[in-house]
């Protein structure tokens, strides 16, 4: 079972490995894209439903995964629902993306001037946290009687961006989407000018992908 597959970025490699995958996506448009991307894999299906409202099948799943979306689920029901959908000994894997220090480090110092100017919610002097100081998001699994907490796995990576690809990815972030149009336009223009003017149109950004693994008791 995959929770919140969006366009199927995680679903596709799972399907390619031959797993029988049921993906539950609340967005009809996203589900439509995922179905197109998975069209060659009849072993993968996408159901349109809010996970909290979804009814699991009678036969429980061997594993459940959720990529960068578990924090959006209702805390009152998300672990209980996962426990109900998993067979005993089945695994729950949750992973999150953390923005960490590294890459073109001076750019992320300089760019704060843009954020402080155009996004009033930006704390002054904000700096990225080193990967080694990130506290894992465990969502209370370690104290949930239905689960045995197993481990946290870290996957650090640094990705290169051109000006355009970096601005593209920024526009997928909820913080950027929440800005009004004039603030968003001003912030993007400021970041574009910075990358083009001081960094030759290319930067690198560091991420920490962190996966929490638990077993159904």
Buried (B, 14 or more C-beta within 10 A) or exposed (E): BBBBBBBBEBBBEBBEEEBEBBBBBBBEEBBBBBBEBBEEBEBBBBBBEEBEEBEBEEEBBEBBBBBBBBEEBEEEEBBEBBBEBBEEEBBBBBBBEBBBBBBBBEBBBBBBEBBBEBBEEBEEEEEBEEBEEBEBBBBEBEEBEBBBBBEBEEEBEEEEBEBEEBBEEBEEEEEBEEBEEEBBEBBBEBBBEBBEEEBEEBBBBBBBBBBBBBBBE
